Amino acid sequence: MPEISYKKIETHLEELKNGSAQQLPPVYLIYGEEMLVGTACDRLLEFYVPAASKSLNYDPIDAAADSVHDIIERVNTFSLSPGIKVVAAKDSKIFYARQDKKQLLEKVKSAYDNNELRTAAGYFLNVLGHLNLSYDDVGASHRAQSLDLNADSAGSHAWMDDVITFCRENQLKIPVPQDDCSVLQAAVEKGFPKSNLLVITTEFVDKRRGLFKTIRQNGMVIDFSVPKGQRRADKMAQEVVLKETMTSMLKAVNKKIDQAAYPALYEMTGFDLRTFSNNLEKLIDYVGERDNI
């Protein structure tokens, strides 16, 4: 099966609905912009699992906390209810590797700043697991050396103490280093029960990995990535996504926005889709019953 862009997801579902698709994908890999990926995952769930069956046929997994063996076991377990069973491994880090440490640490800090300690802890545990480090290894006195941080900026990483304390107090275990990609790749190649479907969501993929190629060959890959660079082409792609999001949100509440308002809103947020959407939602609430922002 092919890799498709996010714009083709409704076409894909329509093909499944009318029977023109070749087969039901046993696994979906949805990657890219976090907010868009989450919306797509919800759309797939809505398509495959009726609301009345959701309690029995939908099994969400915190992929940052559960092992790949747990995920495989659950997708191979038959549902007690007829119909399609969807197992969703959300926010998976399976494609991350040692060289992605900086990116993961940035996500830890972002989640921490948003008071999402459990999410921050999940990212942090993945860093420690990939680097084969213990909590003691990243204590204040060893942190700079273990994580290859700038010693002069060690004080600015004091927030890690709060994350480590949260992990310890909740007895969160550091994952054992292993090649999860190979384990999951073998499971996908072997196949899952025909009525069971695995959905993996992630922000990052490595297209060179055998797992990615296996999912693309045996399942469906949906690309929600948006370039984050400063080139003109990158900026144009970012603007398309922001305007599509804005149009969708305004249409849902039957409102319009002045031509000059969008650039002002974009200037305040840059390309941060979640912040952009939150600010637009505040504007929608602010204008109340008025039709125009």
LUMDREN-947425 format. One line per 3 residues: their letters; for each residue x, y, z of N, C-alpha, C. Coordinates in steps of 0.001 Angstrom, whole numbers, padded with zeros to 6 digits. Example, Ala and Ser with C-alpha at 12.3 -4.5 7.8 and 13.67 -1.06 7.14 Angstrom:
AS) 013190 -005690 007800 012300 -004500 007800 013200 -003300 007800 | 012850 -002250 007080 013670 -001060 007140 012900 000030 007870 $
***
This chain:
MPE) 000842 -001193 000000 000000 000000 000000 000875 001240 000000 | 000356 002362 -000462 001204 003533 -000659 001355 004386 000590 | 002251 005356 000491 002320 006444 001464 001533 007597 000872 $
ISY) 000617 008157 001634 -000230 009226 001109 -000078 010477 001959 | -000415 011621 001387 -000406 012873 002132 -001708 012986 002911 | -001708 013899 003874 -002893 014058 004720 -004128 014460 003920 $
KKI) -003927 015081 002764 -005061 015527 001960 -005824 014359 001333 | -005196 013171 001318 -005821 012017 000679 -006522 011086 001674 | -006544 011437 002947 -007087 010514 003932 -008580 010266 003712 $
ETH) -009325 011309 003376 -010768 011115 003156 -011019 010286 001901 | -010186 010472 000875 -010304 009647 -000332 -010043 008187 -000010 | -009034 007937 000818 -008710 006574 001232 -009877 005937 001978 $
LEE) -010483 006666 002904 -011595 006122 003679 -012821 005886 002784 | -013005 006748 001807 -014120 006569 000879 -013929 005308 000037 | -012690 005039 -000353 -012397 003827 -001114 -012664 002576 -000279 $
LKN) -012339 002634 001012 -012631 001517 001900 -014143 001336 002070 | -014836 002444 002146 -016282 002403 002372 -017031 001794 001189 | -016603 002155 -000028 -017319 001630 -001199 -016707 000346 -001762 $
GSA) -015664 -000142 -001086 -015095 -001433 -001477 -014112 -001381 -002613 | -013704 -000183 -003049 -012769 -000098 -004172 -011318 -000225 -003720 | -011063 -000133 -002409 -009695 -000314 -001895 -009315 -001790 -001981 $
QQL) -008026 -002058 -002163 -007562 -003428 -002330 -007813 -004265 -001085 | -007536 -003711 000102 -007718 -004458 001335 -007671 -003518 002537 | -008113 -004026 003676 -008050 -003257 004905 -006613 -003240 005405 $
PPV) -006021 -002055 005598 -004638 -002021 006103 -004579 -002584 007521 | -003658 -003502 007806 -003540 -004028 009166 -002861 -003048 010115 | -002159 -002060 009556 -001457 -001094 010385 -001391 000245 009662 $
YLI) -001630 001305 010438 -001457 002672 009948 -000302 003310 010704 | 000530 004030 009978 001560 004863 010582 001244 006300 010188 | 000902 007122 011176 000546 008513 010917 001610 009383 011585 $
YGE) 002305 010187 010800 003408 010956 011366 003367 012409 010919 | 004009 013256 011725 004116 014663 011361 003615 015583 012460 | 002998 016671 012053 002535 017710 012980 001577 017127 014011 $
EML) 001934 017289 015271 001244 016595 016368 -000267 016817 016376 | -000717 018042 016198 -002143 018344 016260 -002897 017704 015088 | -002314 017755 013910 -002943 017158 012730 -002972 015637 012845 $
VGT) -001900 015068 013367 -001820 013616 013541 -002910 013142 014495 | -003104 013888 015589 -004142 013524 016555 -005528 013569 015943 | -005787 014571 015121 -007084 014686 014463 -007315 013524 013499 $
ACD) -006256 013132 012775 -006372 012014 011830 -006634 010708 012559 | -005982 010507 013692 -006196 009296 014485 -007646 009219 014938 | -008193 010343 015385 -009602 010384 015792 -010524 010091 014618 $
RLL) -010137 010562 013446 -010973 010323 012248 -010992 008846 011885 | -009853 008179 011977 -009800 006744 011699 -010641 005970 012708 | -010540 006350 013962 -011323 005678 014993 -012812 005844 014731 $
EFY) -013202 007045 014357 -014602 007323 014046 -015082 006462 012883 | -014204 006242 011905 -014576 005460 010723 -014689 003969 011044 | -013735 003440 011811 -013655 002001 012016 -014484 001486 013195 $
VPA) -014664 002309 014209 -015315 001820 015426 -016558 002654 015741 | -017753 002070 015633 -018975 002787 016001 -018926 003190 017478 | -019571 004284 017799 -019539 004797 019168 -020010 003749 020176 $
ASK) -021001 002940 019785 -021552 001940 020690 -020546 000844 021026 | -019543 000641 020152 -018553 -000425 020350 -017224 000091 020879 | -017130 001387 021096 -015840 001987 021418 -015239 001439 022714 $
SLN) -016087 001169 023710 -015563 000714 024997 -014898 -000653 024900 | -015310 -001474 023928 -014755 -002822 023778 -013781 -002941 022614 | -013963 -002132 021585 -013176 -002293 020353 -012124 -001214 020135 $
YDP) -011919 -000368 021137 -010863 000641 021014 -009936 000516 022209 | -008654 000334 021918 -007651 000122 022965 -006526 001139 022785 | -006627 002315 023438 -005559 003322 023329 -004379 002963 024219 $
IDA) -003178 003195 023720 -001953 002852 024446 -001061 004084 024524 | -000484 004303 025688 000535 005344 025825 001851 004734 025362 | 002165 004956 024095 003341 004307 023513 004637 004767 024157 $
AAD) 004609 005923 024823 005813 006403 025483 006082 005627 026771 | 005024 004989 027322 005166 004273 028590 005144 002761 028425 | 004343 002255 027473 004208 000808 027294 005281 000274 026350 $
SVH) 005723 -000957 026589 006750 -001560 025758 006164 -002029 024438 | 007031 -002217 023452 006570 -002685 022151 005967 -004081 022264 | 006429 -004872 023232 005871 -006211 023425 004431 -006129 023927 $
DII) 004134 -005145 024788 002763 -004940 025249 001861 -004557 024080 | 002368 -003687 023212 001590 -003241 022052 001265 -004419 021146 | 002258 -005242 020860 002049 -006401 019978 001059 -007378 020595 $
ERV) 001195 -007606 021886 000286 -008538 022570 -001158 -008051 022487 | -001353 -006778 022665 -002715 -006241 022673 -003333 -006207 021278 | -002511 -005979 020248 -003072 -005986 018895 -003327 -007410 018407 $
NTF) -002711 -008391 019057 -002963 -009796 018713 -004065 -010421 019558 | -004631 -009648 020489 -005707 -010146 021347 -007053 -009846 020703 | -007891 -010859 020584 -009192 -010670 019945 -010134 -009884 020852 $
SLS) -011007 -009102 020240 -011997 -008337 020975 -013151 -009239 021406 | -013825 -008854 022482 -014994 -009589 022949 -016248 -009189 022178 | -016099 -008166 021339 -017239 -007661 020570 -016952 -007810 019078 $
PGI) -017961 -008092 018256 -017733 -008189 016807 -017355 -006846 016205 | -016757 -006904 015004 -016346 -005681 014331 -014847 -005483 014407 | -014400 -004333 013910 -012982 -004008 013886 -012515 -003542 015268 $
KVV) -011383 -004071 015702 -010751 -003606 016937 -009562 -002723 016556 | -009501 -001530 017129 -008413 -000587 016849 -007540 -000446 018090 | -006258 -000752 017936 -005269 -000519 018983 -004435 000677 018537 $
AAK) -004454 001752 019322 -003755 002980 018932 -002556 003215 019839 | -001367 003089 019278 -000124 003389 020003 000215 004850 019735 | -000232 005712 020631 -000123 007148 020397 001213 007709 020868 $
DSK) 001676 008682 020108 002901 009412 020454 004083 008461 020615 | 004238 007565 019663 005314 006575 019721 006676 007229 019474 | 007673 006686 020147 009057 007162 019960 009902 006085 019288 $
IFY) 009249 005151 018619 009953 003971 018141 011011 004297 017088 | 010852 005414 016393 011836 005772 015366 012960 006649 015907 | 012833 007066 017155 013882 007894 017724 015114 007044 018033 $
ARQ) 016260 007658 017954 017516 006962 018216 018421 007868 019045 | 019611 007381 019340 020534 008145 020186 020785 009549 019637 | 020861 009640 018325 021195 010937 017735 020055 011948 017853 $
DKK) 018868 011490 018301 017721 012376 018439 017582 012904 019861 | 018640 012761 020674 018602 013158 022079 018200 014621 022240 | 018810 015511 021471 018528 016931 021598 017060 017223 021333 $
QLL) 016507 016603 020291 015111 016824 019940 014186 016310 021043 | 014517 015161 021610 013698 014603 022680 013758 015475 023931 | 014956 015966 024269 015090 016818 025447 014296 018115 025275 $
EKV) 014236 018625 024061 013429 019816 023803 011952 019534 024049 | 011518 018321 023711 010125 017936 023946 009856 017757 025440 | 010833 017236 026161 010700 017117 027620 010470 018503 028221 $
KSA) 011310 019456 027829 011220 020816 028376 009902 021476 027991 | 009470 021279 026751 008212 021876 026299 007032 021339 027106 | 007003 020026 027306 005919 019424 028087 005978 019909 029536 $
YDN) 007179 020015 030083 007356 020499 031454 006831 021930 031579 | 007164 022791 030619 006723 024185 030647 005206 024301 030576 | 004564 023295 029959 003103 023285 029845 002430 022541 030994 $
NEL) 003235 022267 032039 002727 021551 033218 002190 020164 032889 | 002771 019530 031867 002381 018169 031492 003493 017225 031944 | 003556 017005 033254 004672 016251 033818 004695 014806 033362 $
RTA) 003530 014188 033231 003515 012786 032802 004043 012651 031383 | 003655 013569 030506 004171 013553 029137 005673 013809 029136 | 006112 014789 029926 007545 015093 030025 008308 013875 030513 $
AGY) 007733 013175 031488 008388 011985 032025 008520 010901 030964 | 007484 010740 030124 007545 009735 029064 008671 009998 028086 | 008805 011263 027678 009902 011631 026787 011253 011406 027474 $
FLN) 011336 011811 028743 012604 011727 029467 013047 010278 029641 | 012106 009394 029936 012433 007981 030086 012957 007400 028778 | 012423 007874 027656 012913 007404 026364 014357 007844 026136 $
VLG) 014682 009067 026572 016061 009540 026454 016987 008638 027261 | 016604 008378 028502 017447 007551 029368 017570 006135 028808 | 016466 005599 028300 016512 004251 027741 017413 004158 026527 $
HLN) 017300 005135 025621 018134 005135 024414 019616 005248 024757 | 019914 006036 025807 021313 006283 026163 021821 005316 027229 | 020941 004423 027670 021312 003431 028691 021819 004122 029959 $
LSY) 021035 005106 030424 021397 005868 031609 020428 005583 032753 | 020887 005774 033974 020044 005633 035157 019660 007018 035661 | 018765 007071 036655 018416 008356 037252 019635 009012 037885 $
DDV) 020486 008197 038513 021687 008745 039145 022631 009361 038119 | 022646 008783 036909 023536 009292 035857 023171 010711 035439 | 021888 011079 035609 021450 012416 035175 021126 013298 036374 $
GAS) 021679 012944 037536 021576 013826 038691 022333 015107 038435 | 022140 016080 039300 022707 017415 039072 024216 017392 038852 | 024933 016519 039564 026397 016525 039484 026937 015807 038248 $
HRA) 026115 014950 037622 026593 014167 036465 025890 014539 035154 | 024892 015396 035261 023979 015652 034128 024705 016161 032880 | 025552 017148 033048 026209 017757 031890 027022 016729 031117 $
QSL) 027756 015874 031851 028600 014888 031188 027763 013772 030557 | 026764 013263 031284 025962 012131 030795 025144 012493 029572 | 024609 013724 029551 023742 014142 028450 024465 015036 027450 $
DLN) 025761 015206 027653 026585 016014 026751 026033 017429 026642 | 025762 018031 027818 025248 019388 027862 026393 020375 028070 | 026149 021596 027713 027125 022648 027943 027242 022875 029449 $
ADS) 028414 022660 029987 028606 022783 031438 028229 024168 031947 | 028431 025190 031137 028117 026558 031557 026623 026789 031707 | 025824 025946 031027 024368 026124 031094 023699 025079 031970 $
AGS) 024495 024376 032788 023948 023293 033614 022824 023790 034512 | 022947 025011 035014 021914 025545 035891 020575 025711 035214 | 020591 025927 033899 019336 026127 033176 018582 024823 032966 $
HAW) 019191 023711 033333 018533 022408 033198 018052 021877 034540 | 017891 022778 035517 017442 022362 036846 016029 021801 036821 | 015241 022147 035781 013882 021618 035665 013872 020097 035577 $
MDD) 015002 019514 035145 015076 018054 035066 014886 017412 036440 | 015269 018136 037489 015111 017589 038836 013644 017295 039130 | 012747 018199 038699 011316 017986 038911 010822 016766 038137 $
VIT) 011323 016598 036908 010912 015456 036085 011415 014155 036715 | 012669 014169 037162 013243 012972 037790 012480 012628 039072 | 012142 013636 039862 011370 013407 041089 010019 012789 040770 $
FCR) 009366 013298 039731 008065 012742 039317 008217 011280 038925 | 009257 010972 038155 009492 009589 037716 009730 008668 038914 | 010544 009123 039844 010860 008301 041019 009622 008100 041897 $
ENQ) 008888 009189 042147 007721 009095 043025 006641 008185 042445 | 006564 008137 041121 005568 007290 040475 006140 005932 040058 | 007365 005670 040502 008034 004396 040258 008032 004014 038771 $
LKI) 008318 005011 037934 008367 004784 036494 009710 004152 036122 | 009635 003076 035376 010846 002341 035028 011454 002845 033725 | 012749 002916 033701 013471 003282 032480 013442 002083 031534 $
PVP) 012999 002279 030277 012933 001144 029352 014305 000545 029081 | 014332 -000778 028968 015583 -001483 028688 015961 -001243 027225 | 017192 -000858 026932 017602 -000628 025538 017414 -001884 024695 $
QDD) 016717 -001747 023592 016530 -002865 022670 016126 -002311 021307 | 016171 -003139 020322 015821 -002697 018978 014324 -002909 018770 | 013528 -001976 019307 012080 -002089 019204 011606 -002098 017755 $
CSV) 012322 -001373 016898 011934 -001328 015485 011934 -002731 014876 | 012981 -003501 015146 013070 -004851 014586 011989 -005761 015146 | 011677 -005595 016449 010639 -006409 017078 009279 -006134 016438 $
LQA) 008954 -004860 016279 007667 -004507 015682 007632 -004846 014196 | 008747 -004672 013519 008810 -005022 012098 008490 -006496 011888 | 009065 -007359 012716 008802 -008794 012600 007334 -009099 012851 $
AVE) 006709 -008379 013803 005292 -008603 014110 004399 -008176 012951 | 004735 -007049 012317 003949 -006579 011171 004087 -007553 010007 | 005291 -008055 009782 005512 -009017 008701 004750 -010315 008954 $
KGF) 004671 -010732 010206 003941 -011949 010563 002444 -011747 010385 | 001971 -010543 010687 000556 -010227 010519 -000218 -010266 011819 | -001333 -009535 011842 -002219 -009478 012992 -003550 -010144 012633 $
PKS) -004381 -010482 013612 -005725 -010995 013302 -006450 -010057 012346 | -007186 -010602 011400 -007768 -009801 010326 -008707 -008709 010823 | -009335 -008930 011957 -010276 -007932 012472 -009599 -006914 013386 $
NLL) -008278 -007031 013551 -007545 -006117 014436 -006679 -005159 013634 | -006632 -003922 014088 -005937 -002859 013367 -005046 -002082 014328 | -003798 -001894 013954 -002854 -001116 014752 -002657 000253 014118 $
VIT) -002812 001300 014934 -002549 002673 014487 -001391 003220 015322 | -000334 003659 014657 000833 004234 015331 000912 005704 014957 | 000968 006579 015969 001148 007995 015688 002481 008449 016262 $
TEF) 003152 009316 015521 004458 009816 015945 004750 011122 015213 | 005620 011914 015780 006024 013152 015110 007158 012917 014127 | 007945 011883 014362 009171 011689 013586 009266 010263 013072 $
VDK) 009689 010083 011830 009982 008761 011287 011350 008784 010620 | 011945 007622 010526 013189 007455 009787 012874 006538 008611 | 012775 007113 007429 012349 006347 006265 013389 005326 005825 $
RRG) 014563 005391 006401 015594 004408 006053 015405 003108 006822 | 014644 003138 007900 014495 001967 008745 013620 000916 008073 | 013950 -000356 008348 013169 -001448 007792 011726 -001407 008250 $
LFK) 011477 -000938 009482 010113 -000869 009990 009252 000039 009130 | 009786 001201 008772 009016 002126 007941 008677 001480 006597 | 009667 000851 005982 009444 000223 004678 008443 -000918 004779 $
TIR) 008485 -001666 005880 007558 -002789 006065 006130 -002292 006243 | 005963 -001232 007027 004610 -000682 007208 004088 -000121 005897 | 004944 000568 005155 004513 001119 003867 004126 000007 002901 $
QNG) 004814 -001128 002977 004527 -002240 002079 003271 -003005 002494 | 003076 -003168 003802 001986 -004006 004287 000775 -003231 004806 | 000970 -001950 005095 -000110 -001157 005660 -000272 000169 004941 $
MVI) -000506 001223 005720 -000733 002541 005146 000036 003584 005948 | 000790 004433 005250 001531 005525 005870 000878 006835 005454 | 000574 007688 006449 -000049 008979 006159 000873 010084 006665 $
DFS) 001263 010961 005768 002259 011992 006038 001586 013321 006392 | 001744 013738 007663 001247 015031 008112 002409 015969 008448 | 003567 015695 007906 004729 016523 008236 004631 017882 007553 $
VPK) 005133 018887 008239 005172 020250 007712 006597 020755 007876 | 007239 021240 006823 008625 021717 006947 008723 022861 007939 | 009764 022840 008765 009918 023851 009813 010982 024885 009477 $
GQR) 011524 024822 008274 012605 025725 007904 012138 027137 007596 | 013089 027963 007178 012822 029372 006896 012850 029688 005397 | 013019 028657 004571 013023 028898 003128 011630 029330 002674 $
RAD) 011575 029961 001530 010286 030439 001018 009314 029278 000834 | 009802 028156 000303 008939 026996 000088 008409 026455 001419 | 009255 026467 002454 008831 026005 003777 007752 026924 004337 $
KMA) 007977 028223 004220 007016 029193 004733 005668 029055 004029 | 005693 028795 002726 004449 028646 001972 003688 027405 002435 | 004420 026309 002678 003780 025085 003156 003162 025300 004535 $
QEV) 003867 026033 005406 003347 026327 006741 002079 027161 006652 | 002087 028140 005749 000930 029022 005609 -000289 028262 005112 | -000082 027303 004216 -001193 026498 003714 -001877 025757 004870 $
VLK) -001068 025141 005733 -001621 024385 006861 -002353 025306 007830 | -001764 026454 008141 -002402 027389 009062 -003727 027899 008506 | -003744 028242 007225 -004972 028770 006625 -006044 027695 006517 $
ETM) -005635 026456 006225 -006612 025363 006185 -007228 025142 007563 | -006387 025206 008592 -006871 025039 009963 -007812 026174 010333 | -007430 027395 009983 -008246 028564 010286 -009602 028483 009578 $
TSM) -009584 028113 008311 -010823 028008 007542 -011761 026972 008148 | -011198 025838 008544 -012001 024771 009134 -012628 025216 010452 | -011856 025890 011296 -012361 026334 012587 -013448 027396 012424 $
LKA) -013239 028323 011501 -014218 029384 011290 -015506 028844 010665 | -015361 027902 009755 -016533 027308 009107 -017411 026587 010121 | -016786 025962 011093 -017537 025199 012093 -018437 026093 012943 $
VNK) -018073 027379 013061 -018875 028295 013885 -019508 029411 013043 | -019457 029266 011710 -020074 030226 010794 -019558 031659 011001 | -018249 031785 011048 -017653 033106 011219 -016630 033382 010119 $
KID) -016319 034665 009935 -015307 035097 008990 -014272 035928 009725 | -013124 036139 009075 -012058 036914 009696 -011556 037968 008713 | -011277 039167 009203 -010765 040237 008345 -009447 039825 007708 $
QAA) -009209 040334 006513 -008010 039967 005768 -006734 040303 006527 | -006738 041395 007287 -005535 041818 008006 -005346 041057 009326 | -006375 040339 009776 -006291 039675 011080 -005373 038459 011037 $
YPA) -005406 037739 009915 -004556 036534 009838 -003074 036858 009975 | -002527 037839 009208 -001092 038147 009374 -000753 038558 010805 | -001664 039292 011460 -001410 039724 012835 -001357 038526 013773 $
LYE) -002273 037584 013558 -002313 036377 014384 -001072 035528 014148 | -000669 035407 012888 000515 034621 012547 001781 035246 013132 | 001849 036587 013114 003031 037276 013635 003199 037010 015132 $
MTG) 002083 036825 015844 002151 036578 017287 002597 035152 017603 | 002241 034199 016745 002474 032785 017072 003578 032135 016259 | 003846 032642 015043 004738 031907 014148 004068 030595 013780 $
FDL) 004870 029641 013282 004260 028362 012941 004265 027444 014159 | 003264 027654 014983 002978 026783 016122 001491 026510 016042 | 001133 025388 015434 -000259 025133 015076 -001173 025113 016296 $
RTF) -000713 024520 017392 -001564 024436 018575 -001795 025822 019174 | -000728 026622 019294 -000882 027971 019834 -001734 028831 018915 | -001511 028704 017604 -002307 029440 016619 -003785 029103 016778 $
SNN) -004097 027799 016901 -005491 027367 017031 -006104 027848 018339 | -005325 027778 019423 -005831 028237 020720 -006141 029731 020694 | -005251 030507 020062 -005480 031957 019988 -006684 032286 019125 $
LEK) -006849 031542 018028 -008017 031760 017173 -009301 031403 017927 | -009251 030356 018710 -010417 029958 019505 -010782 031042 020515 | -009777 031683 021094 -010043 032782 022027 -010710 033951 021308 $
LID) -010263 034245 020083 -010881 035319 019300 -012334 034993 018977 | -012581 033735 018636 -013947 033303 018329 -014844 033498 019549 | -014341 033125 020711 -015123 033306 021943 -015312 034791 022258 $
YVG) -014282 035589 021972 -014324 037008 022306 -015390 037763 021510 | -015521 037454 020217 -016476 038195 019388 -017924 037775 019649 | -018099 036668 020360 -019431 036240 020723 -020307 035929 019519 $
ERD) -021455 036605 019435 -022421 036320 018366 -022110 037053 017077 | -021122 037920 017096 -020776 038641 015850 -020226 037662 014816 | -020503 037940 013561 -020113 037025 012478 -018673 037229 012024 $
NI) -018111 038398 012301 -016797 038735 011742 -015792 039026 012852 | -014589 038504 012651 -013481 038763 013590 -012601 039860 013018 $
***
